[in-house]
Amino acid sequence: MSNLIPFNGQSYPTMGVELELQLINLQNFNLATEAKDFLRRLSETSLKGEIKPEITQAMIEINSCVHENYDSLIKELNNLRTFIAREGYQTHIGICGGGAHPFQKWKKQRIFPTERFAHVSEQYGYLAKQFTVFGQHIHLACPNGDDALYLCHALARYIPHFIVLSAASPFHQGVDTSFDCSRLGSISAFPLSGTPPWVVSWHKFEDYFDKMFKLGVVKSMKDFYWDIRPKPEFGTVEIRICDTPLTVEKAADIAAYAQMLRVWLLERRPVLSRELYYTYLVNRFRSARYGFDAIIVDPIKEEHLSLTDDILHTCDQLEDCAKLLKSTEALERIRGSAMRRMNGATWLREQYSQAETFEDTVRLQTNLWME
């Protein structure tokens, strides 16, 4: 019997999201290491969804419920956003999105006191505090483990889309990094980051997991920090590459885009090839570095593609799925972002050019989250 939890397959393509959020000191607009007290306050009020700690005490994470469509997801995220922001302001804490705080210093962060986070800190040393970056994770339900592995590999083709659409971390440690998404530099430092192994059946994946378990490398799927990974206990595939967007509306749009891709890929079943991974890291880097101006490489067709054009072409392909899932509005906003070449990184750079200080930029970022 495998050490891996059996895959709890789900027939309908439901979705859910996790958002890691920044806690902001409203006096100096640096990160506020107040997660422990703030979560205690939030626990006194009942609300759908889950709010929990993250690895350092300047972060919290919100988890949505399971949703069949965009409308119910955005409604819940709006309610969570309003609730958390209101409670935050009553304790002089601001909340905002974004993949990285513009000027916080990692060495000043404190690990949240849980057994798991203490283990991560002991294992990875200073990297644990450098992990004070903020991402959106998207869960997509799958019928079975084989389909989940197919989807993990098929979605690798679209990882640059998710990077550029969500990118909101141009500033890090007090500098403009010249990247749209600097957050991925922190993620990539971990030894179990990157891509899953080229395994396309759940039975063989169980063998792989058991081997890694026996070797003492992992204890659960949580120990894999892959860009996409199966989550057998939820019956989902989890996309983990996105920055936390600057608004809940954008977070819901990106989740809906993922749901459309899930339906399209499992219906059309394009043939998989491990050649997808020949240029995976190159495309990942270029999309994080250049945003909508990136040129990505298709190793199968041996073509260079404009990332913006590729997103627009994909939007055309997904129109029928959008109608089926009642997500046409979300798809049109994704299309509009690509046509205008506008993401969170673009917005943050525009605000900084006008405000001229990182503190005022974070103030505007916090105000945008409330809007």
N, C-alpha and C positions, 0 to 999 in steps of 0.2 A: 504493500500500500504506500502511495506517495505521501511525502511530507507536505505537499502543496494542497491547499484547500481546493475541493472540487469546484469547477466553474459553474456558477449559479446563473445559467442562461436566462435571458429575457427576450421574448419574441418582439415586443413593440420597441421601436427605436427611441426610447426615452433618453433624457439628458439631465445632467446636474452639473453645478459648478462649485468650485472652491475659489475664494478670493483672499489673498494675503494682503492685509491693509497696514498702512503706516499710522502710528500714533504720533501726533505732532504736539509739541509744546507751543501753546499759542502766544507765549511771550517772546521767544527767540526763534521759533519755527524750526528748531532742531528736532530730532526724534525724542520722544518722551518715553522713558523706561518705566511705564506705569501699567503694563499689561496685567500684572497679578491683581492689583487693586481694582482695575477697571473691569476685569472679567468677573470679579466677585460682585461688583455692583450690577453688572448685566445679568448675572445668574439669579438675581432676586426678582426678575420680571420674566414671565413666560412669553415665548415667541416661537413661531414655526422656524425651522432651520436650526442650525447649530453654530455656536460661536465658541471658539476654543483658542488656546495659546499656540504660538509658533516658537521657533527655536530660541529667539532672543526676546527680551522683555519690551522691545519697542514695536512689537508686531502682534496682530491678532489675525485669526482666520475665520471667515464665515463660510458655511457650507449650506447650499440650497437643498431643498427637498428634491425629489425626483419629479421631472416634468415631461409631459408629452409634447408641449408646444411652447413657442416663443412667448405668447401672451401671458401664460401663467408664470413663466420664469421671470419675465421682466416685472410683473406685479410683485412677486415675492422679493426680488432683489431691491426694488424700490422701497418696500416696507422695511427690509433689513437696514438699508442705507439710512433711511429717515430715523429709525429707532436708535441705531448706534451713534449717528451724528448728534442727535438730540441729547443722548446720555453723555456723550463726550463733552459737549459744550458746557453742560452743567458741572462738569469736573475740570473745566479749563483744558480739555484735550481736544485737539482737532483730529479729523480723520481724512486721509486722502488715498487715492490710487497712485499708480506709477510703479515702475519696476525697480527703481532705486532712489533713495533719498539723495538730493543733490550734494549735500556737504557733511553729512554725519561721518564720524570716524569710527571704524569698526572696532578698534581696540577699547573704546569706551562702552561697548555694548555688554549686556549681562545675559547669561544663559538662563532661560526659564527653568525653574526647578522641578523637572520631572525626571523619572528614571531614564526614559528613552533619550531625552535631550542631553542629560549628563553623560550617557554612553556615547552619543554622537560627538560631544565636546572632547571626551577623553580619547576617542578614536581618531578624530580628525584635527585636533589641536586648534590652531588659529583659524583654520578654514571655517570652523563652526560659527565664529563671530562674523567672519566675512560673508556668511550666508544670510546676513541681514539684507536680503533683497526680496522682492515681492512679486509673486506670480499668480496667474490664473490657471487652474486645472479644470479640464472639461471631461466629464464622464459620459460615455456613449454606450448604451445597452447593446448587447450582442446575444444572438440565439444560443451560441455554444462556444467552446474553447477554440475549435478550429477556425470559426469565423472571426473570433477575437484576434488570433494570430495573423490571419489574412489581413485584417483591418490595420493592425499595427504596422505591417510592412507596406500596405497600399497607401496609408496616410503619410508615409515617409516622403513621398513625392510632393506633398503639399505643406510640409513643415515650413518652408520659406514664407508661404502665405500667412501662416499664423504668427510668425515672428514679426513680419512687417506690419500687419494689421494691428497688432497689439502693442508694438514697440513704444515704450514710454520711459526710457532710462538713458537719455543722452548725457546727463550729468552724473558724476560719481566721484566721491571723495574730493569735492571742491573743484573739479575741472570739467570742461566740455571734452568728452572722450573721443569725439568725431564719429562715434557709433550712434545709430538710432536706438539700439538695444545693447547697453553695456552689461546688463545683468547676466548674460550668458557666459561671460568670462568667469564669474564666480561659480556658476553651475558646473562648468566644464572641468574645474579643478578636481572634482571628486572622482575616484577611480572607477566607480560603478555608474558613471554618467554615460551619455551617448545613446547608442542604439541597442535594441535587443538582438540576441543571436539569430542567425538565419535558420530558424526552425519554423516549420509551417503546419505541424500537427500538434494537438494538445498533448497527446501521449508522449511524443518526443520532448515537448517542453517540460513535462513532468520529470522526465529522465534528467534533463539539463538542471532543473531546479534541485532535484535530489542530490545530484553531484555537487552543486555549489553549497548545498546545505551540509552534506557530509564533510566537505573540505573546510567547513567553518567560515565560509566567506559571507553567507547570508543566513538570517533566521526566518525572514518572511519577505514578501514582495516589496514591502516598504524599504528594504535595503537596496533595491535597485533604483537609481536615480535617472533612468532612461528618459529620453524626450517623450516617448510613448511606451506605455506598459499595460499589460492586462491586469485587471483587478478581479480575480476569480470570486472573492466573497461577495462582490457587488454585481457580478455578471457584466462587467463593463470593460471598455478600453479607455484608458486615461491619457489625454494629451496634456503634457506638462511643460510645454515650451514657451507659453505666452507670458509676457509681462502682465501685471495687473493693469488693466486700462484705467484711464482717468475718470471714467464714468461707468455707472452700472449699465447704462444703455449700450455702450460699446461692448461691455462684457457679455451682455445678452445677445447682441448681434453676432459676435464671434462664436458663441456657443451654438447659435442657430445655424451658422455657416458649417460648423463641424457636423451637426446633425444631418444637414442636407448632404454633405459629402459621405457620411456613413451610409445613408440610404442609397445614394447613387452608386457607390463603390460595391456594395453587397448585391445590388441588382445587376449592374453591368459586368462585374467580375473581370476587370482588365487583368491580363496575365502578369503574374509577378516574376521579377527577375532580381537576383541578388546584385546585378549591375546597378540597381537603384542606389546602392551604397558606395559606388565608386566615387561619386562626386558629392555625396551627402554632406560631408563636413565642409567642403568648399562652398556649397550653396547655403548652408547654415551660416557660415561666416559672412558671406557676401550680403545676405539679407539683413543680418544684424548690423553690419558696417554701413551699407549704402542705402538701406531702406528701399523705397519705391524705385530708386535709380539702379538697383542691383541687376546684374546680368547673371542668370543662373545657367547651369549646364545640364542638359538632358543626355545622360550617358548611353541611353538605349538608342535614341534617334540621332545621337551625335550632333546635337544642335545647341547653339547658345540662344537663350530666350530672355526677353525683357520680363522681369518679374511682374511689373505692372500689367503688361499685356496678358501674361499667363493668368493672373487673377481675373481680369476682365473676361477672358475666354472661358474660364471655369464658371464664372457667374452666369454666362449664357447657357452652359451645359446644365446648370442646376435649377433653371427656371421652373421646370415641371415639378421637381422635388419641392421647391419652395411653395408652389401652389398646394401640393398634397399636404405639406406640413403646416400650412397657413403661416409661412414665414417670408412672404414676398417683400414685406416692408423691411425686414432685416436684410434680405439679400440686396435690395436697392440701396440701402445705406452702405453696405460693404462695397458695392459697385461705385457709389459716389466717393467713398474714401480713396479708392484706387484711381479714379478719374482725376480727383483733385490732388492726389499724392499727399494726402493729409492723414497723419497719425498722431499719437500722443507726443512723440518726440518733436514733430514739427511744431505743435502747439506750445510745448514747453520752451523751445528755442525762441519762438516769437515773443512769449511773455518775458523771457529773460532779456531779450534785446530792448524791450521797452522799460522793464522794471529796473534793470541794471544791477540787481542784487539777487543772490540765491534766496535770501530770506523772503523778499517780496514775491519771488517766483513760487515758493512753497505756499505762501499765503494765498495766492491766486489759485494754486492747485487745490488747496483745501476748500476754497469757495466753490470751485467747479464741481467737486465731489458732492457738495450740498445741493447744487442746482439740478 
